[in-house]
Amino acid sequence: MSLRTFVILISAVAIGTVVGILSVLGGTAPAAGVLAGLCASGGSLMGLNKLIS
């Protein structure tokens, strides 16, 4: 795995985790927080891939 791939994946996981935690702290159900985190992680993965390339 290249350094570029590693940085993109770790950043996407961190963004998804933060979004999920903030969603749950904001009052949504934990399942909705997980879904929000997964969506944010996937979206940021594509955005970071375009940004870094």
PyMOL Python script that loads the backbone (N, CA, C, O; Angstrom):
from pymol import cmd

cmd.read_pdbstr("""\
ATOM      1  N   MET A   1       0.846  -1.160   0.000  1.00  0.00           N
ATOM      2  CA  MET A   1       0.000   0.000   0.000  1.00  0.00           C
ATOM      3  C   MET A   1       0.903   1.239   0.000  1.00  0.00           C
ATOM      4  O   MET A   1       1.846   1.340   0.786  1.00  0.00           O
ATOM      5  N   SER A   2       0.600   2.150  -0.876  1.00  0.00           N
ATOM      6  CA  SER A   2       1.426   3.353  -0.973  1.00  0.00           C
ATOM      7  C   SER A   2       1.079   4.334   0.154  1.00  0.00           C
ATOM      8  O   SER A   2       0.040   4.219   0.805  1.00  0.00           O
ATOM      9  N   LEU A   3       1.966   5.287   0.360  1.00  0.00           N
ATOM     10  CA  LEU A   3       1.752   6.291   1.397  1.00  0.00           C
ATOM     11  C   LEU A   3       0.523   7.140   1.076  1.00  0.00           C
ATOM     12  O   LEU A   3      -0.220   7.518   1.982  1.00  0.00           O
ATOM     13  N   ARG A   4       0.305   7.440  -0.192  1.00  0.00           N
ATOM     14  CA  ARG A   4      -0.846   8.231  -0.616  1.00  0.00           C
ATOM     15  C   ARG A   4      -2.156   7.527  -0.243  1.00  0.00           C
ATOM     16  O   ARG A   4      -3.072   8.147   0.296  1.00  0.00           O
ATOM     17  N   THR A   5      -2.231   6.240  -0.534  1.00  0.00           N
ATOM     18  CA  THR A   5      -3.420   5.460  -0.207  1.00  0.00           C
ATOM     19  C   THR A   5      -3.653   5.416   1.298  1.00  0.00           C
ATOM     20  O   THR A   5      -4.784   5.550   1.766  1.00  0.00           O
ATOM     21  N   PHE A   6      -2.583   5.229   2.044  1.00  0.00           N
ATOM     22  CA  PHE A   6      -2.680   5.172   3.498  1.00  0.00           C
ATOM     23  C   PHE A   6      -3.205   6.487   4.067  1.00  0.00           C
ATOM     24  O   PHE A   6      -4.086   6.486   4.927  1.00  0.00           O
ATOM     25  N   VAL A   7      -2.672   7.592   3.594  1.00  0.00           N
ATOM     26  CA  VAL A   7      -3.100   8.904   4.094  1.00  0.00           C
ATOM     27  C   VAL A   7      -4.565   9.161   3.765  1.00  0.00           C
ATOM     28  O   VAL A   7      -5.305   9.679   4.601  1.00  0.00           O
ATOM     29  N   ILE A   8      -4.987   8.808   2.564  1.00  0.00           N
ATOM     30  CA  ILE A   8      -6.379   9.014   2.162  1.00  0.00           C
ATOM     31  C   ILE A   8      -7.312   8.157   3.011  1.00  0.00           C
ATOM     32  O   ILE A   8      -8.338   8.649   3.480  1.00  0.00           O
ATOM     33  N   LEU A   9      -6.980   6.897   3.218  1.00  0.00           N
ATOM     34  CA  LEU A   9      -7.845   6.007   4.003  1.00  0.00           C
ATOM     35  C   LEU A   9      -7.927   6.425   5.464  1.00  0.00           C
ATOM     36  O   LEU A   9      -9.011   6.423   6.047  1.00  0.00           O
ATOM     37  N   ILE A  10      -6.807   6.777   6.057  1.00  0.00           N
ATOM     38  CA  ILE A  10      -6.813   7.192   7.461  1.00  0.00           C
ATOM     39  C   ILE A  10      -7.598   8.494   7.628  1.00  0.00           C
ATOM     40  O   ILE A  10      -8.345   8.651   8.593  1.00  0.00           O
ATOM     41  N   SER A  11      -7.430   9.412   6.701  1.00  0.00           N
ATOM     42  CA  SER A  11      -8.176  10.672   6.773  1.00  0.00           C
ATOM     43  C   SER A  11      -9.676  10.434   6.626  1.00  0.00           C
ATOM     44  O   SER A  11     -10.470  11.042   7.344  1.00  0.00           O
ATOM     45  N   ALA A  12     -10.069   9.562   5.711  1.00  0.00           N
ATOM     46  CA  ALA A  12     -11.488   9.265   5.514  1.00  0.00           C
ATOM     47  C   ALA A  12     -12.089   8.597   6.748  1.00  0.00           C
ATOM     48  O   ALA A  12     -13.218   8.905   7.132  1.00  0.00           O
ATOM     49  N   VAL A  13     -11.353   7.699   7.362  1.00  0.00           N
ATOM     50  CA  VAL A  13     -11.840   7.044   8.584  1.00  0.00           C
ATOM     51  C   VAL A  13     -11.972   8.064   9.713  1.00  0.00           C
ATOM     52  O   VAL A  13     -12.947   8.032  10.464  1.00  0.00           O
ATOM     53  N   ALA A  14     -11.003   8.963   9.837  1.00  0.00           N
ATOM     54  CA  ALA A  14     -11.069   9.987  10.885  1.00  0.00           C
ATOM     55  C   ALA A  14     -12.262  10.915  10.673  1.00  0.00           C
ATOM     56  O   ALA A  14     -12.961  11.246  11.631  1.00  0.00           O
ATOM     57  N   ILE A  15     -12.502  11.337   9.444  1.00  0.00           N
ATOM     58  CA  ILE A  15     -13.631  12.211   9.150  1.00  0.00           C
ATOM     59  C   ILE A  15     -14.946  11.498   9.443  1.00  0.00           C
ATOM     60  O   ILE A  15     -15.844  12.082  10.051  1.00  0.00           O
ATOM     61  N   GLY A  16     -15.068  10.250   9.020  1.00  0.00           N
ATOM     62  CA  GLY A  16     -16.286   9.487   9.289  1.00  0.00           C
ATOM     63  C   GLY A  16     -16.533   9.285  10.770  1.00  0.00           C
ATOM     64  O   GLY A  16     -17.674   9.353  11.226  1.00  0.00           O
ATOM     65  N   THR A  17     -15.479   9.038  11.519  1.00  0.00           N
ATOM     66  CA  THR A  17     -15.617   8.860  12.960  1.00  0.00           C
ATOM     67  C   THR A  17     -16.089  10.142  13.635  1.00  0.00           C
ATOM     68  O   THR A  17     -16.981  10.115  14.483  1.00  0.00           O
ATOM     69  N   VAL A  18     -15.491  11.250  13.257  1.00  0.00           N
ATOM     70  CA  VAL A  18     -15.880  12.534  13.848  1.00  0.00           C
ATOM     71  C   VAL A  18     -17.338  12.863  13.520  1.00  0.00           C
ATOM     72  O   VAL A  18     -18.086  13.303  14.394  1.00  0.00           O
ATOM     73  N   VAL A  19     -17.738  12.654  12.284  1.00  0.00           N
ATOM     74  CA  VAL A  19     -19.121  12.944  11.895  1.00  0.00           C
ATOM     75  C   VAL A  19     -20.089  12.043  12.643  1.00  0.00           C
ATOM     76  O   VAL A  19     -21.133  12.506  13.101  1.00  0.00           O
ATOM     77  N   GLY A  20     -19.762  10.769  12.773  1.00  0.00           N
ATOM     78  CA  GLY A  20     -20.637   9.849  13.507  1.00  0.00           C
ATOM     79  C   GLY A  20     -20.777  10.221  14.967  1.00  0.00           C
ATOM     80  O   GLY A  20     -21.880  10.199  15.512  1.00  0.00           O
ATOM     81  N   ILE A  21     -19.672  10.561  15.604  1.00  0.00           N
ATOM     82  CA  ILE A  21     -19.717  10.945  17.019  1.00  0.00           C
ATOM     83  C   ILE A  21     -20.506  12.240  17.198  1.00  0.00           C
ATOM     84  O   ILE A  21     -21.326  12.353  18.109  1.00  0.00           O
ATOM     85  N   LEU A  22     -20.255  13.208  16.330  1.00  0.00           N
ATOM     86  CA  LEU A  22     -20.985  14.476  16.452  1.00  0.00           C
ATOM     87  C   LEU A  22     -22.482  14.292  16.197  1.00  0.00           C
ATOM     88  O   LEU A  22     -23.305  14.983  16.796  1.00  0.00           O
ATOM     89  N   SER A  23     -22.829  13.367  15.315  1.00  0.00           N
ATOM     90  CA  SER A  23     -24.248  13.107  15.066  1.00  0.00           C
ATOM     91  C   SER A  23     -24.921  12.525  16.293  1.00  0.00           C
ATOM     92  O   SER A  23     -26.026  12.931  16.652  1.00  0.00           O
ATOM     93  N   VAL A  24     -24.260  11.578  16.936  1.00  0.00           N
ATOM     94  CA  VAL A  24     -24.837  10.968  18.136  1.00  0.00           C
ATOM     95  C   VAL A  24     -24.906  11.990  19.274  1.00  0.00           C
ATOM     96  O   VAL A  24     -25.889  12.037  20.012  1.00  0.00           O
ATOM     97  N   LEU A  25     -23.869  12.798  19.409  1.00  0.00           N
ATOM     98  CA  LEU A  25     -23.893  13.829  20.450  1.00  0.00           C
ATOM     99  C   LEU A  25     -24.944  14.891  20.165  1.00  0.00           C
ATOM    100  O   LEU A  25     -25.420  15.562  21.081  1.00  0.00           O
ATOM    101  N   GLY A  26     -25.303  15.044  18.900  1.00  0.00           N
ATOM    102  CA  GLY A  26     -26.332  16.008  18.532  1.00  0.00           C
ATOM    103  C   GLY A  26     -27.743  15.529  18.807  1.00  0.00           C
ATOM    104  O   GLY A  26     -28.690  16.309  18.709  1.00  0.00           O
ATOM    105  N   GLY A  27     -27.900  14.256  19.151  1.00  0.00           N
ATOM    106  CA  GLY A  27     -29.209  13.776  19.552  1.00  0.00           C
ATOM    107  C   GLY A  27     -29.833  12.745  18.625  1.00  0.00           C
ATOM    108  O   GLY A  27     -30.962  12.320  18.867  1.00  0.00           O
ATOM    109  N   THR A  28     -29.147  12.332  17.586  1.00  0.00           N
ATOM    110  CA  THR A  28     -29.718  11.303  16.715  1.00  0.00           C
ATOM    111  C   THR A  28     -29.495   9.922  17.333  1.00  0.00           C
ATOM    112  O   THR A  28     -28.718   9.761  18.274  1.00  0.00           O
ATOM    113  N   ALA A  29     -30.179   8.960  16.795  1.00  0.00           N
ATOM    114  CA  ALA A  29     -30.014   7.582  17.260  1.00  0.00           C
ATOM    115  C   ALA A  29     -28.629   7.070  16.865  1.00  0.00           C
ATOM    116  O   ALA A  29     -28.069   7.515  15.863  1.00  0.00           O
ATOM    117  N   PRO A  30     -28.073   6.141  17.643  1.00  0.00           N
ATOM    118  CA  PRO A  30     -26.753   5.618  17.304  1.00  0.00           C
ATOM    119  C   PRO A  30     -26.676   4.996  15.904  1.00  0.00           C
ATOM    120  O   PRO A  30     -25.656   5.118  15.227  1.00  0.00           O
ATOM    121  N   ALA A  31     -27.740   4.339  15.477  1.00  0.00           N
ATOM    122  CA  ALA A  31     -27.735   3.751  14.128  1.00  0.00           C
ATOM    123  C   ALA A  31     -27.655   4.843  13.062  1.00  0.00           C
ATOM    124  O   ALA A  31     -26.978   4.675  12.048  1.00  0.00           O
ATOM    125  N   ALA A  32     -28.339   5.947  13.290  1.00  0.00           N
ATOM    126  CA  ALA A  32     -28.262   7.063  12.353  1.00  0.00           C
ATOM    127  C   ALA A  32     -26.878   7.694  12.375  1.00  0.00           C
ATOM    128  O   ALA A  32     -26.395   8.161  11.344  1.00  0.00           O
ATOM    129  N   GLY A  33     -26.244   7.713  13.524  1.00  0.00           N
ATOM    130  CA  GLY A  33     -24.873   8.221  13.618  1.00  0.00           C
ATOM    131  C   GLY A  33     -23.895   7.361  12.843  1.00  0.00           C
ATOM    132  O   GLY A  33     -22.982   7.873  12.196  1.00  0.00           O
ATOM    133  N   VAL A  34     -24.088   6.055  12.910  1.00  0.00           N
ATOM    134  CA  VAL A  34     -23.233   5.138  12.140  1.00  0.00           C
ATOM    135  C   VAL A  34     -23.422   5.362  10.646  1.00  0.00           C
ATOM    136  O   VAL A  34     -22.451   5.420   9.892  1.00  0.00           O
ATOM    137  N   LEU A  35     -24.665   5.487  10.226  1.00  0.00           N
ATOM    138  CA  LEU A  35     -24.926   5.737   8.802  1.00  0.00           C
ATOM    139  C   LEU A  35     -24.357   7.072   8.344  1.00  0.00           C
ATOM    140  O   LEU A  35     -23.823   7.174   7.239  1.00  0.00           O
ATOM    141  N   ALA A  36     -24.468   8.084   9.177  1.00  0.00           N
ATOM    142  CA  ALA A  36     -23.900   9.388   8.829  1.00  0.00           C
ATOM    143  C   ALA A  36     -22.388   9.297   8.716  1.00  0.00           C
ATOM    144  O   ALA A  36     -21.793   9.882   7.811  1.00  0.00           O
ATOM    145  N   GLY A  37     -21.766   8.566   9.631  1.00  0.00           N
ATOM    146  CA  GLY A  37     -20.314   8.390   9.576  1.00  0.00           C
ATOM    147  C   GLY A  37     -19.868   7.632   8.346  1.00  0.00           C
ATOM    148  O   GLY A  37     -18.858   7.976   7.733  1.00  0.00           O
ATOM    149  N   LEU A  38     -20.614   6.598   7.979  1.00  0.00           N
ATOM    150  CA  LEU A  38     -20.268   5.834   6.779  1.00  0.00           C
ATOM    151  C   LEU A  38     -20.415   6.674   5.517  1.00  0.00           C
ATOM    152  O   LEU A  38     -19.575   6.614   4.619  1.00  0.00           O
ATOM    153  N   CYS A  39     -21.478   7.447   5.457  1.00  0.00           N
ATOM    154  CA  CYS A  39     -21.675   8.319   4.287  1.00  0.00           C
ATOM    155  C   CYS A  39     -20.589   9.380   4.213  1.00  0.00           C
ATOM    156  O   CYS A  39     -20.073   9.660   3.131  1.00  0.00           O
ATOM    157  N   ALA A  40     -20.240   9.966   5.331  1.00  0.00           N
ATOM    158  CA  ALA A  40     -19.194  10.984   5.350  1.00  0.00           C
ATOM    159  C   ALA A  40     -17.843  10.383   4.987  1.00  0.00           C
ATOM    160  O   ALA A  40     -17.042  11.014   4.298  1.00  0.00           O
ATOM    161  N   SER A  41     -17.594   9.178   5.446  1.00  0.00           N
ATOM    162  CA  SER A  41     -16.334   8.509   5.135  1.00  0.00           C
ATOM    163  C   SER A  41     -16.221   8.224   3.641  1.00  0.00           C
ATOM    164  O   SER A  41     -15.176   8.464   3.035  1.00  0.00           O
ATOM    165  N   GLY A  42     -17.291   7.715   3.054  1.00  0.00           N
ATOM    166  CA  GLY A  42     -17.269   7.440   1.618  1.00  0.00           C
ATOM    167  C   GLY A  42     -17.150   8.694   0.783  1.00  0.00           C
ATOM    168  O   GLY A  42     -16.412   8.727  -0.202  1.00  0.00           O
ATOM    169  N   GLY A  43     -17.873   9.722   1.174  1.00  0.00           N
ATOM    170  CA  GLY A  43     -17.799  10.975   0.431  1.00  0.00           C
ATOM    171  C   GLY A  43     -16.446  11.636   0.545  1.00  0.00           C
ATOM    172  O   GLY A  43     -15.925  12.166  -0.437  1.00  0.00           O
ATOM    173  N   SER A  44     -15.872  11.611   1.732  1.00  0.00           N
ATOM    174  CA  SER A  44     -14.557  12.221   1.898  1.00  0.00           C
ATOM    175  C   SER A  44     -13.470  11.401   1.207  1.00  0.00           C
ATOM    176  O   SER A  44     -12.458  11.951   0.774  1.00  0.00           O
ATOM    177  N   LEU A  45     -13.677  10.098   1.105  1.00  0.00           N
ATOM    178  CA  LEU A  45     -12.718   9.258   0.395  1.00  0.00           C
ATOM    179  C   LEU A  45     -12.605   9.684  -1.060  1.00  0.00           C
ATOM    180  O   LEU A  45     -11.502   9.808  -1.594  1.00  0.00           O
ATOM    181  N   MET A  46     -13.743   9.906  -1.697  1.00  0.00           N
ATOM    182  CA  MET A  46     -13.724  10.350  -3.101  1.00  0.00           C
ATOM    183  C   MET A  46     -13.159  11.763  -3.220  1.00  0.00           C
ATOM    184  O   MET A  46     -12.373  12.047  -4.123  1.00  0.00           O
ATOM    185  N   GLY A  47     -13.559  12.646  -2.308  1.00  0.00           N
ATOM    186  CA  GLY A  47     -13.066  14.013  -2.365  1.00  0.00           C
ATOM    187  C   GLY A  47     -11.565  14.105  -2.119  1.00  0.00           C
ATOM    188  O   GLY A  47     -10.867  14.849  -2.809  1.00  0.00           O
ATOM    189  N   LEU A  48     -11.069  13.360  -1.150  1.00  0.00           N
ATOM    190  CA  LEU A  48      -9.637  13.381  -0.880  1.00  0.00           C
ATOM    191  C   LEU A  48      -8.836  12.766  -2.012  1.00  0.00           C
ATOM    192  O   LEU A  48      -7.723  13.205  -2.302  1.00  0.00           O
ATOM    193  N   ASN A  49      -9.399  11.751  -2.653  1.00  0.00           N
ATOM    194  CA  ASN A  49      -8.714  11.127  -3.774  1.00  0.00           C
ATOM    195  C   ASN A  49      -8.531  12.130  -4.916  1.00  0.00           C
ATOM    196  O   ASN A  49      -7.462  12.196  -5.522  1.00  0.00           O
ATOM    197  N   LYS A  50      -9.565  12.901  -5.204  1.00  0.00           N
ATOM    198  CA  LYS A  50      -9.491  13.918  -6.252  1.00  0.00           C
ATOM    199  C   LYS A  50      -8.556  15.047  -5.839  1.00  0.00           C
ATOM    200  O   LYS A  50      -7.790  15.559  -6.656  1.00  0.00           O
ATOM    201  N   LEU A  51      -8.623  15.435  -4.562  1.00  0.00           N
ATOM    202  CA  LEU A  51      -7.841  16.562  -4.070  1.00  0.00           C
ATOM    203  C   LEU A  51      -6.343  16.266  -4.084  1.00  0.00           C
ATOM    204  O   LEU A  51      -5.540  17.110  -4.481  1.00  0.00           O
ATOM    205  N   ILE A  52      -5.978  15.074  -3.653  1.00  0.00           N
ATOM    206  CA  ILE A  52      -4.564  14.731  -3.528  1.00  0.00           C
ATOM    207  C   ILE A  52      -3.940  14.345  -4.872  1.00  0.00           C
ATOM    208  O   ILE A  52      -2.731  14.487  -5.054  1.00  0.00           O
ATOM    209  N   SER A  53      -4.752  13.859  -5.809  1.00  0.00           N
ATOM    210  CA  SER A  53      -4.171  13.423  -7.090  1.00  0.00           C
ATOM    211  C   SER A  53      -3.679  14.543  -7.960  1.00  0.00           C
ATOM    212  O   SER A  53      -3.174  14.297  -9.055  1.00  0.00           O
TER     213      SER A  53
END
""", "prot")
cmd.dss("prot")
cmd.show_as("cartoon", "prot")
cmd.util.cbc("prot")
cmd.orient("prot")
